[in-house]
Amino acid sequence: MGLVLIFLFLILFMLGVRVVYAILLPSILYVFMEGLPPGMLAQRVTYALDSFPLVAVPVFIFVGNLMNLSGVTDRIFKFADTLVGRVPGGLAQVNIFSSLIFSGMSGAALADIGGLGRIEIDAMKKRGFSGPFAGAVTAASAVVGPIFPPSIPLIVYGSVTSVSIIQLLIAGIVPALICIGLLMLTAFVIALVQDMPRAERWPRVGEVFAALWPALPAMLAPVLMIAGMMLGWFTPTEAASVTAVYVILIALFFYRELTWAHLWTATVNTALSTSAILIIVAAASMFGWILAVEQIPQDFAKFILQFASSPIVLLLIANLIFFVAGMFLDSTTATLLVVPIIAPPLVAAGIDPVHLGIIVIFNLMLGLLTPPMGLSLFLVSSIAKVSLRQLLVALLPFYVPLLLCLGIITFAEDLVLWLPRMLR
């Protein structure tokens, strides 16, 4: 019956039914066919949302929305432009570097694109960069957001697998820095080959500090959050709340641009975004519970371990599965539906669950850049006002550093787990 359930989900999904309905309808059908009490549906859905770690999701979304509305993103971009605008690639380097800073407060790829991405693309086009290239840089650099703390996908993964969310968030720091470095190197090479525009001169020390001062309070937010979690001052959920209060205070008293209208708009946008995420969490919880009752994860574990027992081979299989899943499903749905099936046999084979979490989320983020789903592609295409085909052609060189980073994350386990092991 479990396999029938999965088959029904796939059929509904391919027919274009909304994901939440494609998950819920087979679950409801199962409950009635098995003669289970209908009240169990409400019980399982409610139980899924009764999660303290998931409280961090709307708070981090609120922080990202508030920063977009209160002018913080403009100051981050200006500082990055001053600091690295002279490097070959100019604003392309600024775009990538800004994404690292902003991802330390938003925790989501689409938030990065929808907020800072609009500023970056418009600025790059004004400086003479083509629309497709500006969009490609923005889409590629947004991959960093979901693996650098705070990360909403990692929080969801931790909630599903009962893995330490603090260790997951800390584990994403080194891979994110490696990814940013590789993307900046790629932009450097492309800029040299194509003679792209850059700042006319290197900034003076005074100019750097003049740009740093307005951006510094915002840049200290991820430092406060990461340091607080590593020192044991607060949990990820508490860190989200502390960050939100901090951003409100600096927007109100330092930047003096926060208004009641900003707070209201940020709150409404947060409610809409959170609802879209948590309704899938609730529906997928029922679906996952049914798969567990039908022992689908255990059957899959026996099946996959018949063909491969080597951790390296299993990691390669996991990469393939989650990359393909990311091509068709958004990260939340893929995490909630696929991880409970795939993760148990991999962990049983000796793969560290924290290491696996970074691999899973990075693959799903690559899926955001890959048709047919490619949510990042559609959003960037709309902002940059270019066709999907033009964007994909410009994005091709950036798949090289992203796949290289995925290889490093997959096979350099000690590098990924270096910081988390300090907390164990």
Phi, psi and chi 1 to 4 in degrees:
 res  aa     phi    psi   chi1   chi2   chi3   chi4
   1 MET       -  -32.2 -171.8   63.6 -177.3      -
   2 GLY   -63.5  -41.3      -      -      -      -
   3 LEU   -67.0  -35.0  -67.1  176.6      -      -
   4 VAL   -63.1  -39.4  173.4      -      -      -
   5 LEU   -60.8  -47.4 -155.4   68.0      -      -
   6 ILE   -62.6  -41.8  -65.0  173.9      -      -
   7 PHE   -62.5  -42.8  179.6   73.1      -      -
   8 LEU   -62.5  -41.4  -75.4  174.9      -      -
   9 PHE   -59.4  -47.3  163.5   73.6      -      -
  10 LEU   -62.9  -40.4  -66.9  174.0      -      -
  11 ILE   -62.8  -48.6  -68.5  -64.4      -      -
  12 LEU   -62.3  -41.2  -69.3  171.7      -      -
  13 PHE   -63.7  -44.4  179.7   77.5      -      -
  14 MET   -68.9  -23.9  -72.6 -172.7  -70.2      -
  15 LEU   -79.9   -3.3  -71.4  174.7      -      -
  16 GLY    91.7    9.8      -      -      -      -
  17 VAL   -68.1  140.8  177.0      -      -      -
  18 ARG   -55.6  143.9  -69.8 -177.1 -178.6  -87.3
  19 VAL   -55.5  -44.5  170.7      -      -      -
  20 VAL   -62.2  -37.3   64.9      -      -      -
  21 TYR   -74.3  -35.1  -61.7  128.0      -      -
  22 ALA   -64.2  -27.0      -      -      -      -
  23 ILE   -84.5  -43.0  -62.7  170.7      -      -
  24 LEU   -73.0  -43.0  -91.5  179.3      -      -
  25 LEU   -59.9  -47.6  -68.5  176.8      -      -
  26 PRO   -62.9  -33.7  -23.0   34.7      -      -
  27 SER   -65.8  -43.6  -58.2      -      -      -
  28 ILE   -63.1  -42.3  -65.3  171.2      -      -
  29 LEU   -60.1  -41.7 -178.9   63.9      -      -
  30 TYR   -62.2  -44.7  176.1   89.6      -      -
  31 VAL   -58.3  -44.6  167.6      -      -      -
  32 PHE   -74.6  -35.9  -75.3  102.9      -      -
  33 MET   -69.3  -32.1  -71.9 -175.0   65.3      -
  34 GLU   -88.4   -1.4  -65.8  -65.8  -44.3      -
  35 GLY    71.4   26.4      -      -      -      -
  36 LEU   -81.1  152.7  -60.5  173.5      -      -
  37 PRO   -64.5  133.2   18.7  -29.6      -      -
  38 PRO   -57.7  -28.1  -24.5   34.3      -      -
  39 GLY   -61.7  -18.4      -      -      -      -
  40 MET   -65.0  -31.1 -178.1  171.3  -70.3      -
  41 LEU   -59.2  -51.2  -75.9  166.5      -      -
  42 ALA   -63.7  -38.1      -      -      -      -
  43 GLN   -63.3  -47.7 -178.9 -173.6   31.7      -
  44 ARG   -67.7  -39.5  -62.3  -55.4  -51.7  178.9
  45 VAL   -65.6  -43.7  166.1      -      -      -
  46 THR   -66.8  -39.4  -54.6      -      -      -
  47 TYR   -61.3  -37.2  176.5   77.5      -      -
  48 ALA   -63.4  -35.2      -      -      -      -
  49 LEU   -86.7  -10.2  -61.7 -179.9      -      -
  50 ASP   -82.9   65.3 -173.9   17.2      -      -
  51 SER  -132.7  120.1  169.9      -      -      -
  52 PHE   -62.9  -43.6 -176.5   65.4      -      -
  53 PRO   -59.9  -32.7  -25.7   35.2      -      -
  54 LEU   -69.2  -15.1  -73.6  180.0      -      -
  55 VAL   -61.4  -27.4  175.3      -      -      -
  56 ALA   -65.8  -25.9      -      -      -      -
  57 VAL   -60.9  -57.2  172.6      -      -      -
  58 PRO   -64.5  -30.1   20.7  -32.1      -      -
  59 VAL   -67.7  -44.3 -179.2      -      -      -
  60 PHE   -67.8  -35.7  -80.3  131.9      -      -
  61 ILE   -62.6  -41.7  -67.2  174.2      -      -
  62 PHE   -61.8  -41.9  176.4   74.7      -      -
  63 VAL   -60.5  -46.5  169.2      -      -      -
  64 GLY   -61.9  -43.6      -      -      -      -
  65 ASN   -63.4  -41.7  -73.1  -31.2      -      -
  66 LEU   -65.1  -38.9 -165.0   59.8      -      -
  67 MET   -67.5  -37.4  -69.3 -177.4   65.5      -
  68 ASN   -64.3  -37.0  -71.9  -26.1      -      -
  69 LEU   -84.1  -25.9  -67.0  167.2      -      -
  70 SER   -96.8   10.0   59.4      -      -      -
  71 GLY    83.5    5.8      -      -      -      -
  72 VAL   -66.5  -39.4  175.4      -      -      -
  73 THR   -62.7  -34.1   49.1      -      -      -
  74 ASP   -62.2  -40.6  -66.1  -48.9      -      -
  75 ARG   -71.4  -36.7  -67.8  172.1  173.8   86.2
  76 ILE   -62.0  -44.6  -68.7  173.6      -      -
  77 PHE   -64.6  -41.8 -177.5   77.3      -      -
  78 LYS   -63.4  -41.4 -175.3  177.1  179.1 -179.6
  79 PHE   -63.7  -45.9  167.8   67.2      -      -
  80 ALA   -62.1  -38.1      -      -      -      -
  81 ASP   -63.2  -42.3 -172.1   15.1      -      -
  82 THR   -65.6  -39.3  -57.0      -      -      -
  83 LEU   -76.2  -46.4 -171.3   64.6      -      -
  84 VAL  -121.4   11.0  -61.4      -      -      -
  85 GLY   -64.9  -22.3      -      -      -      -
  86 ARG   -83.7  -18.9  175.5   58.5 -178.3  167.4
  87 VAL   -62.1  140.3  176.9      -      -      -
  88 PRO   -49.2  126.4  -31.4   36.9      -      -
  89 GLY   112.2  -22.9      -      -      -      -
  90 GLY    50.1 -115.2      -      -      -      -
  91 LEU   -66.5  -19.0  -80.5 -177.3      -      -
  92 ALA   -64.7  -42.3      -      -      -      -
  93 GLN   -66.1  -39.2  -54.5  -73.1    7.9      -
  94 VAL   -61.3  -43.6  174.1      -      -      -
  95 ASN   -56.4  -49.3 -171.1  -34.0      -      -
  96 ILE   -66.5  -45.5  -62.8  167.9      -      -
  97 PHE   -65.1  -39.1 -173.3   71.3      -      -
  98 SER   -65.0  -36.0  -60.7      -      -      -
  99 SER   -61.7  -36.7  -67.7      -      -      -
 100 LEU   -63.6  -44.9  175.3   65.1      -      -
 101 ILE   -65.4  -47.7  -60.0  174.0      -      -
 102 PHE   -68.8  -33.2 -173.8   73.1      -      -
 103 SER   -64.7  -22.2   66.9      -      -      -
 104 GLY   -72.6    1.2      -      -      -      -
 105 MET  -131.4  -22.7  -72.2  159.0  -83.1      -
 106 SER   -97.0  -42.6   68.6      -      -      -
 107 GLY    77.8   12.5      -      -      -      -
 108 ALA  -147.6  141.7      -      -      -      -
 109 ALA   -66.3  -45.2      -      -      -      -
 110 LEU   -68.3  -29.7  -62.7 -178.6      -      -
 111 ALA   -66.7  -39.2      -      -      -      -
 112 ASP   -61.4  -47.5 -174.0   -5.4      -      -
 113 ILE   -67.3  -46.4  -65.5  171.0      -      -
 114 GLY   -69.8  -26.5      -      -      -      -
 115 GLY   -95.0  -81.8      -      -      -      -
 116 LEU   -67.3  -30.5 -166.9   60.0      -      -
 117 GLY   -59.2  -37.5      -      -      -      -
 118 ARG   -63.1  -42.8  -64.8  178.2 -174.2  -85.9
 119 ILE   -64.7  -44.8  -59.1  169.6      -      -
 120 GLU   -64.4  -46.4  -66.2  167.7  -25.3      -
 121 ILE   -64.3  -44.9  -69.1  172.7      -      -
 122 ASP   -62.1  -42.7  -71.5  -17.0      -      -
 123 ALA   -65.5  -41.3      -      -      -      -
 124 MET   -65.4  -40.0  -72.2 -177.9   70.0      -
 125 LYS   -66.4  -36.2  -69.4  169.5   75.4  173.0
 126 LYS   -67.9  -29.7  -72.2  176.9 -177.6  176.4
 127 ARG   -84.3   -0.6  -65.9  -86.7 -175.0   95.1
 128 GLY   107.1    1.8      -      -      -      -
 129 PHE   -78.4  148.6  -69.3   88.0      -      -
 130 SER   -72.4  152.2   68.7      -      -      -
 131 GLY   -59.3  -45.8      -      -      -      -
 132 PRO   -60.8  -40.5  -27.1   36.1      -      -
 133 PHE   -68.3  -41.7 -179.4   75.6      -      -
 134 ALA   -60.0  -42.2      -      -      -      -
 135 GLY   -67.1  -38.8      -      -      -      -
 136 ALA   -63.9  -44.1      -      -      -      -
 137 VAL   -62.9  -42.8  173.9      -      -      -
 138 THR   -63.7  -44.6  -58.2      -      -      -
 139 ALA   -66.3  -42.8      -      -      -      -
 140 ALA   -66.2  -43.0      -      -      -      -
 141 SER   -72.1  -22.9   60.9      -      -      -
 142 ALA   -68.9  -15.0      -      -      -      -
 143 VAL   -61.0  -27.5  169.8      -      -      -
 144 VAL   -66.8  -35.0  175.2      -      -      -
 145 GLY   -50.0  -48.3      -      -      -      -
 146 PRO   -76.8   -3.7  -21.6   35.8      -      -
 147 ILE  -113.3   -9.2   59.8  171.5      -      -
 148 PHE   -99.9  134.1 -169.0   77.3      -      -
 149 PRO   -66.5  140.7   22.1  -31.4      -      -
 150 PRO   -81.5  147.1   33.3  -36.4      -      -
 151 SER  -129.9  114.9  164.6      -      -      -
 152 ILE   -64.8  -44.7  -67.3  171.8      -      -
 153 PRO   -59.9  -37.8  -27.3   37.0      -      -
 154 LEU   -68.3  -33.5  -76.5  176.3      -      -
 155 ILE   -65.4  -43.2  -68.5  171.9      -      -
 156 VAL   -63.6  -44.0  174.0      -      -      -
 157 TYR   -58.9  -45.9  175.2   90.2      -      -
 158 GLY   -62.6  -36.4      -      -      -      -
 159 SER   -67.3  -36.5  -59.5      -      -      -
 160 VAL   -73.3  -39.6  170.2      -      -      -
 161 THR   -99.9   -4.5   58.4      -      -      -
 162 SER    60.6   30.0  -60.4      -      -      -
 163 VAL   -89.5  147.8  175.7      -      -      -
 164 SER   -55.6  118.1  168.3      -      -      -
 165 ILE   -69.1  -34.4  -66.4  176.5      -      -
 166 ILE   -60.5  -46.5  -69.2 -179.3      -      -
 167 GLN   -64.8  -37.4  -68.8 -164.8   16.6      -
 168 LEU   -62.9  -45.8  -76.2  167.3      -      -
 169 LEU   -64.4  -43.2  -66.0  175.3      -      -
 170 ILE   -67.3  -34.9  -60.4  -57.4      -      -
 171 ALA   -64.7  -22.5      -      -      -      -
 172 GLY   -79.7  -10.9      -      -      -      -
 173 ILE   -65.2  -54.5  -65.1  175.2      -      -
 174 VAL   -63.5  -47.3  173.7      -      -      -
 175 PRO   -57.9  -38.3  -26.1   35.1      -      -
 176 ALA   -64.1  -42.5      -      -      -      -
 177 LEU   -65.6  -39.6  -65.8  175.3      -      -
 178 ILE   -63.0  -43.7  -67.8  172.5      -      -
 179 CYS   -61.7  -45.0 -173.4      -      -      -
 180 ILE   -61.8  -42.9  -74.7  -66.4      -      -
 181 GLY   -60.9  -44.1      -      -      -      -
 182 LEU   -67.7  -38.2  -68.3  172.9      -      -
 183 LEU   -66.5  -40.5  -72.7  171.7      -      -
 184 MET   -66.5  -36.9  -67.7 -175.1   76.8      -
 185 LEU   -64.5  -40.9  179.8   60.7      -      -
 186 THR   -64.3  -44.9  -57.2      -      -      -
 187 ALA   -62.1  -36.9      -      -      -      -
 188 PHE   -59.1  -49.0 -179.4   92.5      -      -
 189 VAL   -65.8  -46.2  173.0      -      -      -
 190 ILE   -60.9  -40.8  -65.9  173.3      -      -
 191 ALA   -64.4  -40.1      -      -      -      -
 192 LEU   -66.3  -43.0  -72.7  179.4      -      -
 193 VAL   -66.4  -41.9  171.8      -      -      -
 194 GLN   -97.9    3.3  -60.0 -175.8   12.6      -
 195 ASP    52.3   57.4 -167.0   25.4      -      -
 196 MET   -80.5  156.4  -69.0 -176.9  172.0      -
 197 PRO   -69.1  151.8   22.6  -32.5      -      -
 198 ARG  -150.6  173.7   56.3  173.9  172.0  163.8
 199 ALA   -59.6  146.8      -      -      -      -
 200 GLU   -69.6  -27.0  -64.4  179.4   -3.6      -
 201 ARG  -150.4  164.3   60.1  176.2  177.4   81.6
 202 TRP   -73.3  146.4  -69.3  102.2      -      -
 203 PRO   -72.1  150.3   28.3  -35.3      -      -
 204 ARG   -77.1  160.2  -60.9 -175.8 -179.1   91.6
 205 VAL   -58.2  -41.6  174.7      -      -      -
 206 GLY   -62.2  -36.9      -      -      -      -
 207 GLU   -68.3  -37.4  -68.8  172.7  -27.0      -
 208 VAL   -62.7  -46.6  172.9      -      -      -
 209 PHE   -68.8  -32.8  -81.2  101.1      -      -
 210 ALA   -65.7  -35.4      -      -      -      -
 211 ALA   -81.0  -30.2      -      -      -      -
 212 LEU   -69.3  -39.4  172.6   62.6      -      -
 213 TRP   -56.9  -48.3  175.1 -113.7      -      -
 214 PRO   -67.8  -29.3  -18.2   31.7      -      -
 215 ALA   -87.1  -18.8      -      -      -      -
 216 LEU   -58.5  -47.3 -174.7   60.0      -      -
 217 PRO   -56.9  -40.1  -26.0   36.0      -      -
 218 ALA   -68.3  -38.1      -      -      -      -
 219 MET   -70.1  -21.2  -67.9  168.6   60.4      -
 220 LEU   -78.3  -14.7  -71.9  176.4      -      -
 221 ALA   -59.7  -51.8      -      -      -      -
 222 PRO   -66.4  -30.6   19.8  -31.2      -      -
 223 VAL   -63.5  -45.4  175.3      -      -      -
 224 LEU   -60.0  -43.5  171.2   67.8      -      -
 225 MET   -67.4  -49.2  178.8 -171.1   60.9      -
 226 ILE   -66.2  -44.8  -66.2  169.9      -      -
 227 ALA   -62.5  -41.0      -      -      -      -
 228 GLY   -63.1  -39.6      -      -      -      -
 229 MET   -71.4  -41.5  -71.3 -169.2  -64.0      -
 230 MET   -67.5  -32.9  -68.6 -169.0   69.9      -
 231 LEU   -86.1   -2.9  -66.2  172.6      -      -
 232 GLY    79.4   18.1      -      -      -      -
 233 TRP   -72.7  -35.3  -67.6  -13.1      -      -
 234 PHE  -154.8  161.0   31.8   69.2      -      -
 235 THR   -79.5  169.6   65.7      -      -      -
 236 PRO   -56.0  -38.8  -28.2   35.9      -      -
 237 THR   -66.3  -43.2  -55.9      -      -      -
 238 GLU   -66.4  -35.4  -67.0  164.4  -13.9      -
 239 ALA   -62.6  -38.8      -      -      -      -
 240 ALA   -61.8  -43.3      -      -      -      -
 241 SER   -66.9  -42.0  -58.1      -      -      -
 242 VAL   -62.0  -42.4  169.6      -      -      -
 243 THR   -63.8  -40.6  -56.0      -      -      -
 244 ALA   -63.1  -45.8      -      -      -      -
 245 VAL   -62.6  -41.4  172.0      -      -      -
 246 TYR   -61.7  -45.7  175.6   77.3      -      -
 247 VAL   -64.3  -39.7  169.4      -      -      -
 248 ILE   -61.6  -43.6  -70.1  173.7      -      -
 249 LEU   -65.0  -45.0  -69.5  176.4      -      -
 250 ILE   -71.0  -33.7   62.5  172.7      -      -
 251 ALA   -69.2  -30.3      -      -      -      -
 252 LEU   -85.0  -44.7 -172.8   61.3      -      -
 253 PHE  -104.4  -28.1  -63.6  109.1      -      -
 254 PHE   -93.0  -53.0 -173.3   84.2      -      -
 255 TYR   -83.9  -28.0  -62.1  121.1      -      -
 256 ARG    56.7   40.2  -61.7 -175.2  178.7 -177.2
 257 GLU  -121.0   -0.5  -67.5 -172.6    8.8      -
 258 LEU   -79.4  130.8 -176.4   63.2      -      -
 259 THR  -125.9  168.1   64.6      -      -      -
 260 TRP   -62.6  -33.6  -74.5  110.1      -      -
 261 ALA   -64.1  -39.5      -      -      -      -
 262 HIS   -62.0  -45.8  -69.9  155.0      -      -
 263 LEU   -62.3  -42.2  -78.7  172.5      -      -
 264 TRP   -65.5  -46.5  173.8 -109.0      -      -
 265 THR   -62.5  -43.0  -56.0      -      -      -
 266 ALA   -62.4  -39.4      -      -      -      -
 267 THR   -67.2  -44.1  -57.6      -      -      -
 268 VAL   -64.0  -46.8  171.1      -      -      -
 269 ASN   -62.2  -37.0  -69.3  -18.8      -      -
 270 THR   -65.4  -42.6  -60.7      -      -      -
 271 ALA   -61.4  -41.7      -      -      -      -
 272 LEU   -66.4  -46.4  -67.0  172.6      -      -
 273 SER   -66.5  -41.9  -61.0      -      -      -
 274 THR   -65.4  -40.6  -57.2      -      -      -
 275 SER   -60.3  -41.6  -59.8      -      -      -
 276 ALA   -62.8  -35.1      -      -      -      -
 277 ILE   -77.7  -49.5  -66.3  173.5      -      -
 278 LEU   -73.7  -25.4  -66.1 -172.6      -      -
 279 ILE   -68.0  -32.8 -166.3  172.0      -      -
 280 ILE   -71.7  -39.1  -65.1  175.8      -      -
 281 VAL   -57.9  -45.5  170.7      -      -      -
 282 ALA   -65.1  -46.2      -      -      -      -
 283 ALA   -65.8  -42.5      -      -      -      -
 284 ALA   -67.7  -26.2      -      -      -      -
 285 SER   -63.2  -43.6  172.0      -      -      -
 286 MET   -64.7  -44.0 -176.6   66.8 -162.7      -
 287 PHE   -60.7  -45.9 -166.6   88.4      -      -
 288 GLY   -64.6  -37.1      -      -      -      -
 289 TRP   -63.9  -40.7  177.5   80.1      -      -
 290 ILE   -64.7  -43.2  -67.1  171.5      -      -
 291 LEU   -61.0  -37.8  -65.8 -177.7      -      -
 292 ALA   -66.4  -41.1      -      -      -      -
 293 VAL   -62.6  -38.6  169.0      -      -      -
 294 GLU   -80.9   -0.8  -66.6  -68.5  -37.6      -
 295 GLN    60.7   35.2  -64.9 -168.4  -35.1      -
 296 ILE   -64.7  -44.7  -64.1  -62.1      -      -
 297 PRO   -58.8  -40.8  -25.1   35.1      -      -
 298 GLN   -66.9  -41.0  -67.5   88.5  -27.8      -
 299 ASP   -65.3  -39.8  -67.5  -19.4      -      -
 300 PHE   -65.6  -39.1  178.8   79.8      -      -
 301 ALA   -60.6  -45.7      -      -      -      -
 302 LYS   -62.4  -39.9  -67.1  175.6 -176.0  176.4
 303 PHE   -66.0  -48.4  173.1   76.8      -      -
 304 ILE   -72.1  -33.2 -164.0  171.1      -      -
 305 LEU   -74.4  -14.5  -68.9  175.0      -      -
 306 GLN   -68.8  -30.5  -75.2  178.6   -9.8      -
 307 PHE   -98.6  -26.8  -61.5   95.9      -      -
 308 ALA  -152.6  133.1      -      -      -      -
 309 SER  -122.0  -11.5   57.3      -      -      -
 310 SER   -71.7  129.9  167.1      -      -      -
 311 PRO   -56.8  -36.0  -26.6   34.9      -      -
 312 ILE   -65.1  -45.3  -67.1  177.7      -      -
 313 VAL   -64.0  -41.2  175.8      -      -      -
 314 LEU   -63.6  -37.1  -70.3  172.6      -      -
 315 LEU   -66.7  -37.9  -76.3  174.9      -      -
 316 LEU   -64.2  -40.7  -69.5  173.4      -      -
 317 ILE   -63.5  -42.7  -66.2  172.6      -      -
 318 ALA   -61.7  -42.0      -      -      -      -
 319 ASN   -58.1  -46.1  -85.7  -49.0      -      -
 320 LEU   -63.7  -46.2  179.1   60.9      -      -
 321 ILE   -62.3  -47.8  -69.9  172.8      -      -
 322 PHE   -76.3  -28.6  -75.0  103.5      -      -
 323 PHE   -65.3  -44.3 -179.1   73.4      -      -
 324 VAL   -66.4  -41.5  172.6      -      -      -
 325 ALA   -60.2  -40.5      -      -      -      -
 326 GLY   -66.7  -22.1      -      -      -      -
 327 MET   -72.2  -24.0  -69.1  169.3   61.3      -
 328 PHE  -115.4  -28.7  -64.5   93.6      -      -
 329 LEU  -117.2  149.7  -59.0  170.8      -      -
 330 ASP   -69.8  163.3   65.1  -87.2      -      -
 331 SER   -62.4  -37.9   62.0      -      -      -
 332 THR   -64.5  -49.1  -58.7      -      -      -
 333 THR   -62.7  -44.9  -55.4      -      -      -
 334 ALA   -62.1  -42.1      -      -      -      -
 335 THR   -62.9  -44.5  -58.9      -      -      -
 336 LEU   -73.0  -31.5  -67.6  166.1      -      -
 337 LEU   -94.1  -39.4  -65.8 -176.2      -      -
 338 VAL   -92.1  -40.7 -176.6      -      -      -
 339 VAL   -57.2  -45.7  166.8      -      -      -
 340 PRO   -59.8  -22.2  -24.6   35.5      -      -
 341 ILE   -88.6  -43.1  -61.7  174.0      -      -
 342 ILE   -83.0  -38.6  -54.3  -62.7      -      -
 343 ALA   -64.1  -43.8      -      -      -      -
 344 PRO   -55.0  -48.5  -28.1   36.8      -      -
 345 PRO   -65.5  -31.9   20.2  -32.2      -      -
 346 LEU   -70.0  -42.1  -60.5 -178.5      -      -
 347 VAL   -66.5  -38.9  174.0      -      -      -
 348 ALA   -63.6  -27.4      -      -      -      -
 349 ALA   -83.1   -0.5      -      -      -      -
 350 GLY   106.0    6.7      -      -      -      -
 351 ILE   -82.0  131.7  -64.1  171.0      -      -
 352 ASP   -65.7  129.1 -171.0  -74.2      -      -
 353 PRO   -64.3  -28.6   20.0  -31.3      -      -
 354 VAL   -70.1  -45.4  174.1      -      -      -
 355 HIS   -58.9  -43.7 -178.9 -147.9      -      -
 356 LEU   -61.6  -38.4  179.3   61.4      -      -
 357 GLY   -60.3  -43.0      -      -      -      -
 358 ILE   -66.1  -40.7  -57.5  -60.6      -      -
 359 ILE   -61.5  -46.1  -67.4  172.0      -      -
 360 VAL   -60.5  -51.5  166.7      -      -      -
 361 ILE   -67.4  -38.1  -60.7  -54.8      -      -
 362 PHE   -65.1  -40.5 -164.9   83.0      -      -
 363 ASN   -62.1  -43.1  -89.3  -70.8      -      -
 364 LEU   -65.2  -33.6  -65.4  178.5      -      -
 365 MET   -69.6  -34.9  -68.7  -51.2  105.3      -
 366 LEU   -62.8  -31.9  -69.9 -179.3      -      -
 367 GLY   -63.2  -27.7      -      -      -      -
 368 LEU   -65.0  -21.1  -71.2  175.3      -      -
 369 LEU  -101.8    7.4  -57.2  179.2      -      -
 370 THR  -124.4  128.1  -48.6      -      -      -
 371 PRO   -61.3  159.5  -19.3   31.9      -      -
 372 PRO   -87.4  -20.8   30.6  -34.5      -      -
 373 MET   -74.1  -68.4 -168.7   73.1  173.6      -
 374 GLY    44.5   57.1      -      -      -      -
 375 LEU   -57.9  -39.0  -66.1  177.3      -      -
 376 SER   -62.5  -38.9  -70.2      -      -      -
 377 LEU   -62.1  -45.1  -66.4  177.4      -      -
 378 PHE   -67.4  -39.8  -68.6  107.6      -      -
 379 LEU   -66.7  -46.8 -178.9   56.0      -      -
 380 VAL   -65.0  -41.0  169.7      -      -      -
 381 SER   -58.5  -39.1  175.4      -      -      -
 382 SER   -68.9  -43.2  172.7      -      -      -
 383 ILE   -68.7  -44.8  -65.7  171.8      -      -
 384 ALA   -79.8  -11.0      -      -      -      -
 385 LYS    57.7   49.6  -63.7  179.5  174.5   59.0
 386 VAL  -130.2  160.8  -62.8      -      -      -
 387 SER   -74.7  158.2   69.8      -      -      -
 388 LEU   -62.1  -37.4 -157.2   59.5      -      -
 389 ARG   -64.2  -46.0 -177.9  180.0  178.2  -80.8
 390 GLN   -59.5  -41.8  -69.6  174.8  -48.1      -
 391 LEU   -65.0  -43.4 -178.6   59.9      -      -
 392 LEU   -64.3  -39.5  -80.1  169.3      -      -
 393 VAL   -62.6  -44.0  170.3      -      -      -
 394 ALA   -68.8  -26.0      -      -      -      -
 395 LEU   -81.8  -19.4 -167.9   59.2      -      -
 396 LEU   -50.7  -47.6  -76.1  175.9      -      -
 397 PRO   -61.4  -26.5  -19.5   31.0      -      -
 398 PHE   -81.1  -13.2  -68.3   97.1      -      -
 399 TYR   -67.3  -27.5  -77.0  113.3      -      -
 400 VAL   -63.0  -54.6  175.7      -      -      -
 401 PRO   -64.7  -32.5   22.2  -33.8      -      -
 402 LEU   -67.8  -42.4  -69.4  173.7      -      -
 403 LEU   -70.1  -34.8  -68.5  173.9      -      -
 404 LEU   -63.7  -42.0  179.4   57.3      -      -
 405 CYS   -62.6  -40.2 -175.3      -      -      -
 406 LEU   -60.9  -40.6  176.1   60.9      -      -
 407 GLY   -62.8  -41.2      -      -      -      -
 408 ILE   -63.9  -45.0  -65.7  171.7      -      -
 409 ILE   -61.1  -40.4  -68.6  172.3      -      -
 410 THR   -69.4  -45.8  -58.3      -      -      -
 411 PHE  -101.5  -15.1  -60.8  111.9      -      -
 412 ALA  -102.1   67.6      -      -      -      -
 413 GLU   -59.3  -40.8  178.1 -176.5   -1.8      -
 414 ASP   -62.9  -33.5  -69.1  -22.8      -      -
 415 LEU   -68.3  -41.7 -167.8   62.0      -      -
 416 VAL   -68.1  -39.3  175.4      -      -      -
 417 LEU   -93.9    5.0  -61.8  178.7      -      -
 418 TRP   -57.6  -51.8  170.4   52.1      -      -
 419 LEU   -72.4  -43.8  -73.0  176.2      -      -
 420 PRO   -59.7  -34.2  -24.7   33.4      -      -
 421 ARG   -64.9  -23.2  -78.5  170.5  178.4  162.2
 422 MET   -69.0  -21.3  -65.5  172.0   61.1      -
 423 LEU   -93.1   -9.8  -57.6  177.5      -      -
 424 ARG   -84.9      -  -65.5  178.5  179.2  175.8
